[in-house]
Amino acid sequence: MIEDQEAGMEEGDTAFAVHAEPGLEETTRAARTDGAGQDTKRWLRDEAGPALAPSPRALPAELAEEIRTASTGDLLSWVDQARLQAERPLELEVAVARTAVDRAKSHVDEEGLVLQGLQRQLAEAGPWWRPGSRGRRSDLKARIAERQQVLTRLSQHLRRTEGQVSELLPTRQAALETWAAQQRQILDRAVAAVQELQRRESGPLDGHPFDLPEQLERARAAGPAVDEIAPRTGSSDESPTSTNSTEELTEARAQIASLDAARESVDLALRRRVAGAGRNDDLSIAIVGGSITGPVLSLLLRQAGFNNVHVYEGTPSAVPQAGGVIGLDHTSLGVLDTIGVPQGEIVPFPSQRVISIKMADRRELGRVQTLWPGRNTTWTLAHDALTQRLPVETLHTGARLVGLEPGGDGRAVLRFEDGDRATADLVAFADGRRSTGRKLLDPDRPLRYAGYVAHRGQVDDCPPELRDFWRYEPDGTQFTLFPIRQPDGGIGTDWTFYLNASAEQFRAHFGADPTTRTFVLPQQVSADARAYVDAMAAKLLTPNAADLVHRTTRRMAVPILDIAPPTRMVYPVGSSRAVLLGDALAPVRPHTGRGANNGIDQAAGLVTALAEHRKDGVDLDVALTAWQARCLPMVTESLELGPELGRALGLGR
Ligand SMILES: Cc1cc2nc3c(=O)[nH]c(=O)nc-3n(C[C@H](O)[C@H](O)[C@H](O)COP(=O)(O)OP(=O)(O)OC[C@H]3O[C@@H](n4cnc5c(N)ncnc54)[C@H](O)[C@@H]3O)c2cc1C
């Protein structure tokens, strides 16, 4: 069901009405990330169609002579050449540079707002000699100085990116002119070639032989509907050039026969691939963890023809530990689409907008709108859509892995809590933040508590203007909101409130260490924790947002955790292999929006590597090592980005 996205932008007197401070509104610039410049229209359709109609214009003498003596094969290949869409020079580079400018501008705007908020707080902090005011003033001054430095750095970055665009533009203009001249030439020659082909249709002229009827048939269609011309008939070198008609005919026939044979062999190969899909029993694959990464991996493997794939999930039915809203980028959504999970099924609110609401003293200072290259789903929607598509006999719930070792024949043996066992050639651990796989394979990378908690909650109603991802950013915390579809079809709200907390405070609130209780389920949220979150909402959030928190009955919490960057993903287990992926490899901070995306990306890469091994005979270890080399930099980047974003929000250590 598609909601009216514009409704979210209107201000009103409902629960989430916002009142920008006068004067600040103008300073808030809506950041645009429009699809800067890449022209996706087929230029040939627009330009070549009319141009290919017989033209009264006289051909240049040189071209006329070239055309008159050319073989039919050459003529057709010139028409084909005009059909290829030559890429406009530097188009992508300019689009990327412009997007970088937009992004840099929006960062400067955001930082400017934060600075203004702090300056306002300083102005309102009272004279330095008033009791209590001195400490607050010097704290604010230090923060202002820090923010000014950040703003200077961001402004320098903005100037650099703008400089890059200005440098690119003249070069691109010159390249475009050369490109246009070349394209014009190609087009002129194609137009002349079509006219010549049409002329030859009527019989031998000027000593030319009859052409093959098949070729002329294609040529006839080559007028305005140039796209209908048959595929290439070979390069001009292979084309018949002899003026001896019998020889030319034989050679052209042989050429066509070889083309047909090539086409048949392609068909055969395709048929074999299709028939072979789903019949590969070579590799048995065990996936540990049936949340997001595990089921995606299983479905991709099945699609690639691996049939011996089983998913082992520790809980009787996977509980929504990762909680509510998850932003998936377009690449991940594309991967899900290829395994038959369309966006419409898992994205009830298709907004890409992120509204950052800057605030201080429970008042809104202004808003910055950015676009995020993806869409929001929920853990429940994504998980249900994926697991419903797994063949039931391959999803084993209540199967908690406790051990892994090589068996007598060298293959990996998985041991489960209930005493069951299974063997596999490849074991993929997608068992999340507290991964047993990571503990077994890479025990020197323990989880580290980052010093803050994502408190989460869901209510059954939703302000009608909330259809985008909203981010309130009072100093030292963050409060995010997004609408969710309720089982009864109604619209609810999912919120996350990030608050600093020592490990002792976490233990007092949730009864266990943050690296042990990595997800706090509703029944584990103590009354003290609830009271604390309510008090912080009353202290930091706008009255309407605080009210939403206060009336939330269903609550959860997630301690934010860090981990050292991994140096490998692939491990030998006897003659088998084990791999770590998703949160099992490395849980990343939620502000990066990369956790589930990394898992899906790694799953897709792993399947490509395994398919290379099976189909093209690439050595398994070579394929897996290449996959690992592609994935690790992205994981390290996410792990480094998280603490930076946390620091900018005043969250964590
Ligand atoms: C507040 C918050 C917001 C987030 N927002 C985003 C976002 O916007 N975008 C994004 O991409 N990511 C986001 N994430 C991260 C995302 O939720 C996780 O990265 C994602 O769920 C990881 O999926 P996974 O399948 O790898 O692991 P998990 O979802 O943790 O699943 C692991 C599964 O393995 C099972 N398991 C564990 N141990 C065993 C065992 N021994 N044997 C068998 N089964 C076992 C568990 O029961 C579970 O089902 C967010 C996370 C949080 C906390």
The ligand as a Gaussian input file, in Angstrom:
#p B3LYP/6-31G(d) Opt

LIG

0 1
 C       18.752000      -0.368000      16.415000
 C       19.231000      -1.073000      15.180000
 C       19.003000      -0.518000      13.929000
 C       19.499000      -1.131000      12.767000
 N       19.294000      -0.546000      11.564000
 C       19.820000      -1.118000      10.453000
 C       19.666000      -0.514000       9.179000
 O       19.031000       0.519000       9.040000
 N       20.230000      -1.130000       8.101000
 C       20.938000      -2.286000       8.214000
 O       21.426000      -2.788000       7.208000
 N       21.092000      -2.876000       9.418000
 C       20.567000      -2.335000      10.520000
 N       20.732000      -2.928000      11.727000
 C       21.532000      -4.162000      11.811000
 C       20.753000      -5.384000      11.427000
 O       19.621000      -5.547000      12.220000
 C       21.658000      -6.587000      11.587000
 O       22.887000      -6.306000      10.990000
 C       21.068000      -7.797000      10.928000
 O       19.913000      -8.203000      11.583000
 C       22.079000      -8.937000      10.966000
 O       21.501000     -10.043000      10.364000
 P       22.171000     -11.465000      10.533000
 O       21.240000     -12.419000       9.866000
 O       23.579000     -11.417000      10.080000
 O       22.227000     -11.718000      12.103000
 P       21.037000     -11.722000      13.179000
 O       19.889000     -10.954000      12.714000
 O       21.641000     -11.360000      14.484000
 O       20.604000     -13.233000      13.213000
 C       21.378000     -14.265000      13.748000
 C       20.501000     -15.502000      13.823000
 O       21.307000     -16.605000      14.231000
 C       20.626000     -17.330000      15.244000
 N       21.671000     -17.989000      16.060000
 C       22.518000     -17.402000      16.936000
 N       23.341000     -18.319000      17.457000
 C       23.007000     -19.518000      16.907000
 C       23.515000     -20.842000      17.052000
 N       24.538000     -21.118000      17.883000
 N       22.941000     -21.833000      16.338000
 C       21.917000     -21.561000      15.475000
 N       21.389000     -20.325000      15.312000
 C       21.943000     -19.309000      16.008000
 C       19.842000     -16.269000      15.999000
 O       18.756000     -16.829000      16.717000
 C       19.388000     -15.358000      14.857000
 O       18.169000     -15.766000      14.318000
 C       20.230000      -2.341000      12.889000
 C       20.437000      -2.931000      14.142000
 C       19.950000      -2.303000      15.281000
 C       20.201000      -2.945000      16.606000

